[in-house]
Amino acid sequence: MRDTLTFLGDAGQWAEFVFGGCELGDRRRTERLVDFASRQATNPAGSVSEVCAEDHAAAEGAYRLLRNQEVVSTDIDAGPFSRTAELCAKRKTVVAIQDTTMLSFPHAVSKQMGNVGAGRGFVVHSTLAVDGDSREVLGLLDQMRWSRAEPKRRSSAQRRAAPYREKESYKWESSWKRIDGRLRDTSNVIGVCDREADIYDHLQYTCEKNIRFVVRAKADRRLTGSRNKLWKLLAAQPVLGKREQVVTQRGSCRLRTGGSRSARKERTASLSIRSRQVTLSWGGRESNKRLRKPIEVGVVYVREACPPNNIPPIEWMLLTSEPVEDFESAMQVVDYYAIRWMIEEFHKAWKSGCRIEQRRHQSPENLERIAAITAHIAVRILQLRSLADAHPDRRCDHAFPQQHWQLLHITQYPRRKIPETPPSLSWALAAMARLAGWRDSKQTGRIGWDTLWKGWLLLQERVQGWQLATKLLAGTT
């Protein structure tokens, strides 16, 4: 099962698989970590006291683990990262999505932490691995968490002159170096990043190390052998083809970089696809020119032909190591980049599903330990959703314990006999979503991860009630 499905319905089995290989200096600490992670996974938003309920020994053990100065958060991460690397080695294509988010804590301990824009807390840079074919979420391959030092007043010239490895933007390259150490072979891995990763040093590193990548361009870069810059040259290329793309609905939000993002309604966009092989050249200061070599990349330019009035067109300029000579290969690059939204879902599941920013602990180190644990629980939430897309026709007992799917069947069909052969995963997920009030009113068949997770938690409550009732009946006979 572990070779084919990443979601394990039994929280104890999942915790042992993910955290059982952690080396914390004492086997008893690892056992305590597995026990607490199992409890937290059944109630991701719950506090330590809530998830341990009346088990005071388990609560005390969990608090001792989170407060133990000898337990390093990176050691907690090491086990899950290794498990994800094992899963990646068995897949034909893996999309490794990198992105940064901020964890802002509103309570007193945040005064000991650095500024993250809207408050104080951690800067977090994660790499989420997703199967490039089935879109199944495999797990986190890497995560860095740090608290910024108090900023020193420096001129723009001083900031530009700072060594690359001392800048926060070095996070992209440093992540690749750690991932390379975890994977024996990276030939099946494609890195996907948004515009923040359009850094010449980062692009040069990926090309020199033969790392496969898709990076959305931000800078209108100079090109070797052309008078035009990147945007003008690609806009002049012939259209390889067009594609109808459903643009999903989204709400407005504040951006961590400042400003806000407006809401949009769902619509179908007609996208024009152009591509070209180009050579990027360093356009910065002459004193650093010798350190930057020309970079040969493929480029795919995606632009919405006729957007609705007063709505900016969809526009992606994608730099890539992949072939882009025809429409099919260019669209493969676009499909890889389209998977990037999953890391946004991970951030949402971590902050909303696990309520990581509402955690109250006595020190930044304690907060980082609980962050390291709940990050992988947030991944488990997404894995539940990806089952519907990756394996809709598989039997649901591959992921759900027998009691779970049988109770779902009784709930959906109280007068029918429980079948001997378990129903499909797609049936089980839809039945679970109905527990949370899902009715497929838009007739899309798509279930949001938050709805699925609410249904999952309700199912856990019913299973616990069933188990308790069974024990009580057994005691009276």
Buried (B, 14 or more C-beta within 10 A) or exposed (E): EEEEBBBBBBBBBBBBBBBBBBEBEEEEBBBBBBBBBBBBBBBBBBBBEEBBEEEEEBBEBBBEBBBBEEBBBEBBBBBBBBBBBBBBEEBEBBBBBBBBBBBBBEEEBBEEBBBBBEBBBBBBBBBBBBBBEBBBBBBBBBBBBBBBEEEEEEEEEEEEEEEBEEEEBBBBBEBBEBBBEBBEEBEBBBBBBBEBBBBBBBBBBBBEEEBBBBBBBBBEBBBEEBEEBBBEBBEEEEEBEEBEBEBEEBEEEEEBEEEEEEEBEEBEBBBBBBBBEBEBBBBEEEEBEEEBBBBEBBBBBBBBEEBEEEBEBBEBBBBBBBBBEEBEBBBBBBEBBBBBEBBBBBBBBBBBBBBBBEBBBEBBBBBBBBBBBBBBBBBBBBBBBBBBBBBEEBBBBBBBBEBBBBBBBBBBEEEEEEEEEBBBBBBBBBBBBBBBEBEEEEEEEEBEBBBBBBBBBBBBEBBEEBEEEEEEEEEEE
